[in-house]
Amino acid sequence: MDAAPRRGPRQLDDPYPDVLERALRAVVAGDLEGGRTVLEETHFEPPARHDAKRWPSTATIARIYARDRYQCRYCGERTILTPVMRLLSRLYPDQFPMHANWKSDSTHPAFIARSTTLDHLVPAQVEATPSQRQTWSPRAGAATVARAP
């Protein structure tokens, strides 16, 4: 007998969304040391060494993320705005490092797995203007690797 189709978003087995939420709650509550302690749960160990696009306005981008409930259109996973993660990195550079160029030996893996960007639902060549928000949707960093061309 075939298994029932899976419903809802695919679940990654990383703790990043919950840990980052708890760290942010600690920051909002004024407990910077508590935020640092929470981020220690996802200890980052660096590996050993070996055309100008037109984007929608900031207000439109905010509406798009809210509309899609901060979920990746491709994989359904929760995404975390990169500026929010950058804030945590500035507050806790040792526990939650981020390299300006996203170098993997200097950037916490949560940035790659959970950061979000906008993606075209309709190819850019076809759309009338890039500010038509129905043509944009959030995309998780991990979905970039996982989705088929």
Contact map, one row per residue, 1 for C-alpha under 8 A:
11100000000000000000000000000000000000000000000000000000000000000000000000000000000000000000000000000000000000000000000000000000000000000000000000000
11110000000000000000000000000000000000000000000000000000000000000000000000000000000000000000000000000000000000000000000000000000000000000000000000000
11111000000000000000000000000000000000000000000000000000000000000000000000000000000000000000000000000000000000000000000000000000000000000000000000000
01111100000000000000000000000000000000000000000000000000000000000000000000000000000000000000000000000000000000000000000000000000000000000000000000000
00111110000000000000000000000000000000000000000000000000000000000000000000000000000000000000000000000000000000000000000000000000000000000000000000000
00011111000000000000000000000000000000000000000000000000000000000000000000000000000000000000000000000000000000000000000000000000000000000000000000000
00001111100000000000000000000000000000000000000000000000000000000000000000000000000000000000000000000000000000000000000000000000000000000000000000000
00000111110000000000000000000000000000000000000000000000000000000000000000010000000000000000000000000000000000000000000000000000000000000000000000000
00000011111000000000000000000000000000000000000000000000000000000000000000111000000000000000000000000000000000000000000000000000000000000000000000000
00000001111100000000000000000000000000000000000000000000000000000000000000111000000000000000000000000000000000000000000000000000000000000000000000000
00000000111110000000000000000000000000000000000000000000000000000000000000001000000000000000000000000000000000000000000000000000000000000000000000000
00000000011111000000000000000000000000000000000000000000000000000000000000001000000000000000000000000000000000000000000000000000000000000000000000000
00000000001111100000000000000000000000000000000000000000000000000000000000000000000000000000000000000000000000000000000000000000000000000000000000000
00000000000111111000000000000000000000000000000000000000000000000000000000000000000000000000000000000000000000000000000000000000000000000000000000000
00000000000011111110000000000000000000000100000000000000000000000000000000000000000000000000000000000000000000000000000000000000000000000000000000000
00000000000001111111000000000000000000000100000000000000000000000000000000000000000000000000000000000000000001000100000000000000000000000000000000000
00000000000001111111100000000000000000000000000000000000000000000000000000000111000000000000000000000000000000000100000000000000000000000000000000000
00000000000000111111110000000000000000000000000000000000000000000000000000000000000000000000000000000000000000000000000000000000000000000000000000000
00000000000000111111111000000000000001101100000000000000000000000000000000000000000000000000000000000000000000000000000000000000000000000000000000000
00000000000000011111111100000000000000100000000000000000000000000000000000000000000000000000000000000000000000000000000000000000000000000000000000000
00000000000000001111111110000000000000000000000000000000000000000000000000000000000000000000000000000000000000000000000000000000000000000000000000000
00000000000000000111111111000000001001000000000000000000000000000000000000000000000000000000000000000000000000000000000000000000000000000000000000000
00000000000000000011111111100000011101100000000000000000000000000000000000000000000000000000000000000000000000000000000000000000000000000000000000000
00000000000000000001111111110000001000000000000000000000000000000000000000000000000000010000000000000000000000000000000000000000000000000000000000000
00000000000000000000111111111000001000000000000000000000000000000000000000000000000000000000000000000000000000000000000000000000000000000000000000000
00000000000000000000011111111111011000000000000000000000000000000000000000000000000000000000000000000000000000000000000000000000000000000000000000000
00000000000000000000001111111111011000000000000000000000000000000000000000000000000000000000000000000000000000000000000000000000000000000000000000000
00000000000000000000000111111110000000000000000000000000000000000000000000000000000000000000000000000000000000000000000000000000000000000000000000000
00000000000000000000000011111110000000000000000000000000000000000000000000000000000000000000000000000000000000000000000000000000000000000000000000000
00000000000000000000000001111111000000000000000000000000000000000000000000000000000000000000000000000000000000000000000000000000000000000000000000000
00000000000000000000000001111111111000000000000000000000000000000000000000000000000000000000000000000000000000000000000000000000000000000000000000000
00000000000000000000000001100111111100000000000000000000000000000000000000000000000000000010000000000000000000000000000000000000000000000000000000000
00000000000000000000000000000011111110000000000000000000000000000000000000000000000000000000000000000000000000000000000000000000000000000000000000000
00000000000000000000001001100011111111000000000000000000000000000000000000000000000000000000000000000000000000000000000000000000000000000000000000000
00000000000000000000011111100011111111100000000000000000000000000000000000000000000000000000000000000000000000000000000000000000000000000000000000000
00000000000000000000001000000001111111110000000000000000000000000000000000000000000000000001001000000000000000000000000000000000000000000000000000000
00000000000000000000000000000000111111111000000000000000000000000000000000000000000000000000000000000000000000000000000000000000000000000000000000000
00000000000000000010011000000000011111111100000000000000000000000000000000000000000000000000000000000000000000000000000000000000000000000000000000000
00000000000000000011001000000000001111111110000000000000000000000000000000000000000000000000001100000000000000000000000000000000000000000000000000000
00000000000000000000000000000000000111111110000000000000000000000000000000000000000000000000001000000000000000000000000000000000000000000000000000000
00000000000000000010000000000000000011111110000000000000000000000000000000000000000000000000000000000000000000000000000000000000000000000000000000000
00000000000000110010000000000000000001111111000000000000000000000000000000000000000000000000000000000000000000000000000000000000000000000000000000000
00000000000000000000000000000000000000111111100000000000000000000000000000000000000000000000001000000000000000000000000000000000000000000000000000000
00000000000000000000000000000000000000000111110000000000000000000000000000000000000000000000001110000000000110000000000000000000000000000000000000000
00000000000000000000000000000000000000000011111000000000000000000000000000000000000000000000000000000000000000000000000000000000000000000000000000000
00000000000000000000000000000000000000000001111100000000000000000000000000000000000000000000000000000001111000000000000000000000000000000000000000000
00000000000000000000000000000000000000000000111110000000000000000000000000000000000000000000000000000000100000000000000000000000000000000000000000000
00000000000000000000000000000000000000000000011111000000000000000000000000000000000000000000000000000000100000000000000000000000000000000000000000000
00000000000000000000000000000000000000000000001111000000000000000000000000000000000000000000000000000000100000000000000000000000000000000000000000000
00000000000000000000000000000000000000000000000111000000000000000000000000000000000000000000000000000000000000000000000000000000000000000000000000000
00000000000000000000000000000000000000000000000000111000000000000000000000000000000000000000000000000000000000000000000000000000000000000000000000000
00000000000000000000000000000000000000000000000000111100000000000000000000000000000000000000000000000000000000000000000000000000000000000000000000000
00000000000000000000000000000000000000000000000000111110000000000000000000000000000000000000000000000000000000000000000000000000000000000000000000000
00000000000000000000000000000000000000000000000000011111000000000000000000000000000000000000000000000000000000000000000000000000010000000000000000000
00000000000000000000000000000000000000000000000000001111100000000000000000000000000000000000000000000000000000000000000000000000011000000000000000000
00000000000000000000000000000000000000000000000000000111110110000000000000000000000000000000000000000000000000000000000000000000011110000000000000000
00000000000000000000000000000000000000000000000000000011111110000000000000000000000000000000000000000000000000000000000000000000001000000000000000000
00000000000000000000000000000000000000000000000000000001111111000000000000000000000000000000000000000000000000000000000000000000000000000000000000000
00000000000000000000000000000000000000000000000000000000111111100000000000000000000000000000000000000000000000000000000000000000000000000000000000000
00000000000000000000000000000000000000000000000000000001111111110000000000000000000000000000000000000000000000000000000000000000001010000000000000000
00000000000000000000000000000000000000000000000000000001111111111000000000000000000000000000000000000000000000000000000000000000000010000000000000000
00000000000000000000000000000000000000000000000000000000011111111100000000000000000000000000000000000000000000000000000000000000000000000000000000000
00000000000000000000000000000000000000000000000000000000001111111110000000000000000000000000000000000000000000000000000000000000000000000000000000000
00000000000000000000000000000000000000000000000000000000000111111111000000000000000000000000000000000000000000000000000000000000000010011100000000000
00000000000000000000000000000000000000000000000000000000000011111111111000000000000000000000000000000000000000000000000000000000000000001100000000000
00000000000000000000000000000000000000000000000000000000000001111111110000000000000000000000000000000000000000000000000000000000000000000000000000000
00000000000000000000000000000000000000000000000000000000000000111111110000000000000000000000000000000000000000000000000000000000000000000000000000000
00000000000000000000000000000000000000000000000000000000000000011111111110000000000000000000000000000000000000000000000000000000000000001100000000000
00000000000000000000000000000000000000000000000000000000000000001111111000000000000000000000000000000000000000000000000000000000000000000000000000000
00000000000000000000000000000000000000000000000000000000000000001111111100000111000000000000000000000000000000000000000000000000000000000100000000000
00000000000000000000000000000000000000000000000000000000000000001001111110011110000000000000000000000000000000000000000000000000000000000111000000000
00000000000000000000000000000000000000000000000000000000000000000001011111111110000000000000000000000000000000000001000000000000000000001111001000000
00000000000000000000000000000000000000000000000000000000000000000001001111110000000000000000000000000000000000000000000000000000000000001110000000000
00000000000000000000000000000000000000000000000000000000000000000000000111110000000000000000000000000000000000000000000000000000000000000010001000100
00000000110000000000000000000000000000000000000000000000000000000000000111111000000000000000000000000000000000000000000000000000000000000001001000000
00000001110000000000000000000000000000000000000000000000000000000000001111111100000000000000000000000000000000000000000000000000000000000000000000000
00000000111100000000000000000000000000000000000000000000000000000000001100111110000000000000000000000000000000000000000000000000000000000001000000000
00000000000000001000000000000000000000000000000000000000000000000000011100011111000000000000000000000000000000000100000000000000000000000001000000000
00000000000000001000000000000000000000000000000000000000000000000000011100001111100000000000000000000000000000000111000000000000000000000011000000000
00000000000000001000000000000000000000000000000000000000000000000000010000000111110110000000000000000000000000000111000000000000000000000000000000000
00000000000000000000000000000000000000000000000000000000000000000000000000000011111110000000000000000000000000000011100000000000000000000000000000000
00000000000000000000000000000000000000000000000000000000000000000000000000000001111111000000000000000000000000100011000000000000000000000000000000000
00000000000000000000000000000000000000000000000000000000000000000000000000000000111111100000000000000000000000000000000000000000000000000000000000000
00000000000000000000000000000000000000000000000000000000000000000000000000000001111111110000000000000000000000000000000000000000000000000000000000000
00000000000000000000000000000000000000000000000000000000000000000000000000000001111111111000000000000000000000100010000000000000000000000000000000000
00000000000000000000000000000000000000000000000000000000000000000000000000000000011111111100000001000000000000000000000000000000000000000000000000000
00000000000000000000000000000000000000000000000000000000000000000000000000000000001111111110000000000000000000000000000000000000000000000000000000000
00000000000000000000000100000000000000000000000000000000000000000000000000000000000111111111100100000000000000000000000000000000000000000000000000000
00000000000000000000000000000000000000000000000000000000000000000000000000000000000011111111101111000000000000000000000000000000000000000000000000000
00000000000000000000000000000000000000000000000000000000000000000000000000000000000001111111100000000000000000000000000000000000000000000000000000000
00000000000000000000000000000001000000000000000000000000000000000000000000000000000000111111100000000000000000000000000000000000000000000000000000000
00000000000000000000000000000000000100000000000000000000000000000000000000000000000000011111111110000000000000000000000000000000000000000000000000000
00000000000000000000000000000000000000000000000000000000000000000000000000000000000000011111111111000000000000000000000000000000000000000000000000000
00000000000000000000000000000000000000000000000000000000000000000000000000000000000000000001111110000000000000000000000000000000000000000000000000000
00000000000000000000000000000000000100110011000000000000000000000000000000000000000000001001111110000000000000000000000000000000000000000000000000000
00000000000000000000000000000000000000100001000000000000000000000000000000000000000000011001111111000000001100000000000000000000000000000000000000000
00000000000000000000000000000000000000000001000000000000000000000000000000000000000000001001111111100000011100000000000000000000000000000000000000000
00000000000000000000000000000000000000000000000000000000000000000000000000000000000001001000100111110100011100100000000000000000000000000000000000000
00000000000000000000000000000000000000000000000000000000000000000000000000000000000000000000000011111110011000000000000000000000000000000000000000000
00000000000000000000000000000000000000000000000000000000000000000000000000000000000000000000000001111110000000000000000000000000000000000000000000000
00000000000000000000000000000000000000000000000000000000000000000000000000000000000000000000000000111110000000000000000000000000000000000000000000000
00000000000000000000000000000000000000000000000000000000000000000000000000000000000000000000000001111111011000000000000000000000000000000000000000000
00000000000000000000000000000000000000000000000000000000000000000000000000000000000000000000000000111111111000000000000000000000000000000000000000000
00000000000000000000000000000000000000000000010000000000000000000000000000000000000000000000000000000111111110000000000000000000000000000000000000000
00000000000000000000000000000000000000000000011110000000000000000000000000000000000000000000000000000011111000000000000000000000000000000000000000000
00000000000000000000000000000000000000000000010000000000000000000000000000000000000000000000000011100111111100000000000000000000000000000000000000000
00000000000000000000000000000000000000000000010000000000000000000000000000000000000000000000000111100111111110100000000000000000000000000000000000000
00000000000000000000000000000000000000000001000000000000000000000000000000000000000000000000000111000001011111110000000000000000000000000000000000000
00000000000000000000000000000000000000000001000000000000000000000000000000000000000000000000000000000001001111111000000000000000000000000000000000000
00000000000000010000000000000000000000000000000000000000000000000000000000000000000000000000000000000000000111111110000000000000000000000000000000000
00000000000000000000000000000000000000000000000000000000000000000000000000000000010010000000000001000000001111111110000000000000000000000000100000000
00000000000000000000000000000000000000000000000000000000000000000000000000000000000000000000000000000000000111111110000000000000000000000000110000000
00000000000000000000000000000000000000000000000000000000000000000000000000000000000000000000000000000000000011111110000000000000000000000001110000000
00000000000000011000000000000000000000000000000000000000000000000000000000000111000000000000000000000000000001111111000000000000000000000001110000000
00000000000000000000000000000000000000000000000000000000000000000000000000000011110010000000000000000000000001111111100000000000000000000001100000000
00000000000000000000000000000000000000000000000000000000000000000000000100000011110000000000000000000000000000000111110000000000000000000111100000000
00000000000000000000000000000000000000000000000000000000000000000000000000000000100000000000000000000000000000000011111000000000000000000111100000000
00000000000000000000000000000000000000000000000000000000000000000000000000000000000000000000000000000000000000000001111100000000000000011110000000000
00000000000000000000000000000000000000000000000000000000000000000000000000000000000000000000000000000000000000000000111110000000000000011110000000000
00000000000000000000000000000000000000000000000000000000000000000000000000000000000000000000000000000000000000000000011111110000000000111000000000000
00000000000000000000000000000000000000000000000000000000000000000000000000000000000000000000000000000000000000000000001111100000000001111000000000000
00000000000000000000000000000000000000000000000000000000000000000000000000000000000000000000000000000000000000000000000111110110000000110000000000000
00000000000000000000000000000000000000000000000000000000000000000000000000000000000000000000000000000000000000000000000111111110000000000000000000000
00000000000000000000000000000000000000000000000000000000000000000000000000000000000000000000000000000000000000000000000101111110010000000000000000000
00000000000000000000000000000000000000000000000000000000000000000000000000000000000000000000000000000000000000000000000000111110000000000000000000000
00000000000000000000000000000000000000000000000000000000000000000000000000000000000000000000000000000000000000000000000001111111000000000000000000000
00000000000000000000000000000000000000000000000000000000000000000000000000000000000000000000000000000000000000000000000001111111110000100000000000000
00000000000000000000000000000000000000000000000000000000000000000000000000000000000000000000000000000000000000000000000000000111110100000000000000000
00000000000000000000000000000000000000000000000000000000000000000000000000000000000000000000000000000000000000000000000000000011111100000000000000000
00000000000000000000000000000000000000000000000000000111000000000000000000000000000000000000000000000000000000000000000000010011111110100000000000000
00000000000000000000000000000000000000000000000000000011100100000000000000000000000000000000000000000000000000000000000000000000111110000000000000000
00000000000000000000000000000000000000000000000000000001000000000000000000000000000000000000000000000000000000000000000000000001111111110000000000000
00000000000000000000000000000000000000000000000000000001000110010000000000000000000000000000000000000000000000000000000000000000011111110000000000000
00000000000000000000000000000000000000000000000000000000000000000000000000000000000000000000000000000000000000000000000010000000000111111000000000000
00000000000000000000000000000000000000000000000000000000000000000000000000000000000000000000000000000000000000000000000111000010010111111000000000000
00000000000000000000000000000000000000000000000000000000000000010000000000000000000000000000000000000000000000000000011111000000000111111100000000000
00000000000000000000000000000000000000000000000000000000000000011001000110000000000000000000000000000000000000000000011110000000000001111110000000000
00000000000000000000000000000000000000000000000000000000000000011001011110000000000000000000000000000000000000000001111000000000000000011111000000000
00000000000000000000000000000000000000000000000000000000000000000000001111000010000000000000000000000000000000000001111000000000000000001111101100000
00000000000000000000000000000000000000000000000000000000000000000000001100101110000000000000000000000000000000001111100000000000000000000111111100000
00000000000000000000000000000000000000000000000000000000000000000000000000000000000000000000000000000000000000111111100000000000000000000011111110000
00000000000000000000000000000000000000000000000000000000000000000000000000000000000000000000000000000000000000011100000000000000000000000001111111000
00000000000000000000000000000000000000000000000000000000000000000000000101100000000000000000000000000000000000000000000000000000000000000011111111100
00000000000000000000000000000000000000000000000000000000000000000000000000000000000000000000000000000000000000000000000000000000000000000011111111100
00000000000000000000000000000000000000000000000000000000000000000000000000000000000000000000000000000000000000000000000000000000000000000000111111100
00000000000000000000000000000000000000000000000000000000000000000000000000000000000000000000000000000000000000000000000000000000000000000000011111110
00000000000000000000000000000000000000000000000000000000000000000000000001000000000000000000000000000000000000000000000000000000000000000000001111111
00000000000000000000000000000000000000000000000000000000000000000000000000000000000000000000000000000000000000000000000000000000000000000000000001111
00000000000000000000000000000000000000000000000000000000000000000000000000000000000000000000000000000000000000000000000000000000000000000000000000111
